[in-house]
Amino acid sequence: MTKKLCAIAAAVGALVWAAPAVASGGGGGPGAAQAGVQAANTAQWAGSAAISKQNAVNANVPVSIAGHNVYSGPSTATQNADSSAKSKASNDAETNQTQNQTQNVGGSSCAVGCGGAGGAQIGAQLANTEQGAKSKAVSDQNAVNADVPVSIAGGNVSSGSSTADQTANSKADSKAKNDADTTQNQTQNQTVGGGSSCALGCGGDGAAQIGAQVANTKQDADSKAISKQNAVNANVPVSIAGGDVKSGDSSATQKADSSAESKAKNDADTNQTQNQTQNVGGSSSCKLGCGGAGGFQAGAQVANTEQWADSKAISDQNAVNADVPVSVAGGDVYSGSSSADQTANSEAKSKAANDADTTQHQTQTQNVGGDSSCKLGCGGPGGAQIGAQLANTEQWADSKAISKQNAVNANTPVNTAGGDITSGPSSATQNAESEASSKAKNEAETSQDQEQTQNVGSDCGCRHDSKIVPEVRDGHDCGCGAGSGGAGGFQLGVQKANTEQWADSKAISKQNAVNANTPVNTAGGDITSGPSSAMQNVSSEAKSKASNEAETTQCQTQNQNAYSGRDGKCGHDRKKGHDRKKGHDRKDSYDRKRGHDARNER
């Protein structure tokens, strides 16, 4: 009876002692979610067109008709014609995103049967940039210069010098350019749980941290430059007389330039920086039936860059220079020198270029759990850390340069006389150049740097004074003695860089150059003519260059530390393993002795 009363009194005392704990038991606890999103969309289109169309005609045509004699002075036609078209289309976009997130989810004062903290932190940065630039420049020139004095007389014709001078320039310049700079900075700090006073049946903690950076850039640059030139210069003095014809010097001089220059360029710079720090749980005072921390950390960086550059330059030149003095006389013909000089240049330059620089830097630090004082039925930390960096770059560069030249230079004096013909020197000089230059270039630089550090659980060993595991091999705090769960860590890092480049370049120079000195004399008497010469310098050149350059640098560093009470240094199972040899010897010795003694007793 006395024993029963003592037991009842002890039970009542225990209930009274536990009342405060029960009052603070069965706690729920904090829960928090933090989400931040930054989205920037930029769309730019620029179109430019410049067209110059010129039709320039200059003519000097004096006409003299007489029954007797005609006396005329010098005759000149001079023309300077310029046609120029310049077009430029450009887009410039800068996107800067900065995101800082800090989340602290507190612990709990619950003592028994506690739930607890839980936190989610999500950050996203999205930047989309699309650019289209189209430029076109066209110079269309038709320049005609002519000196055509006409003298008709029943008697004699006496005329001065006759000249035709022409300078014609046709130029087309076109530029299309896109420039996009994208910068993303993301910092996430998350602290969940820790500082819990729970002793029995403890849950708690649990956190997820997710960060994402996505940058998409698309660029299209299209440029065309076209120079079309038709330049005609002519000196055609005509003298017709029943008597004698006396004419001065005759010359035709032409300088014709046709130039087309086109540039298409794309430039994209993408910089992504991501820093993630996650702390889940901490030192726990739980003794029995302990759960606890669990952390998930994921970071992703994605950069997509697409670039198209198309450039075309065309120079189409038709240059004609002619000196054709004509003298028809019933008597004698006296003519001075005759010359035709032509300088013709046709040039086409085209350049298509793409430049893409992508830099990704990712740092992840995850700490899950801490020192644990759990003795029985221990769960505990678990961590997953995932980092991914993806960079895709696609570039197309197409360039064409076409120079098409048709240059004709002719000196053709024609003399017809019933008597004698006396003519001076005759010459034709031509310098013709046709040049086409084309460049297509792609350049891509990708740099990826990833650092991951993960610490899960505590460095659990056993103290010398531990009552659960008396045999020790290190000096750390003791972890769970029976029913151990414990730390588990997963760490994954991915870096992937894809670069595709296409470069196509064509340069075409097509030249047709004709230079002729063809004096024609027909006389009833004698023909006396000066020296005759034809000089021609022609050059046709085509240069084409296509190049791709890609540099990819990847650096990845991973550090993982996972500790638990089941790592071979402490725990209930470890006690067996640690004492197995000694225990086996002692147990075998003891059993053998008992068995031997028992058999002896029998």
PyMOL commands that set and color helices and strands:
alter all, ss='L'
color gray80, all
select helices_A, chain A and resi 2-23+572-601
alter helices_A, ss='H'
color red, helices_A
select strands_A, chain A and resi 32-60+63-66+70-72+75-105+112-114+119-147+150-153+157-159+162-192+200-202+207-235+238-241+245-247+250-280+288-290+295-323+326-329+333-335+338-368+376-378+383-411+414-417+421-423+426-456+482-484+489-517+520-523+527-529+532-562
alter strands_A, ss='S'
color yellow, strands_A
deselect
rebuild
show_as cartoon
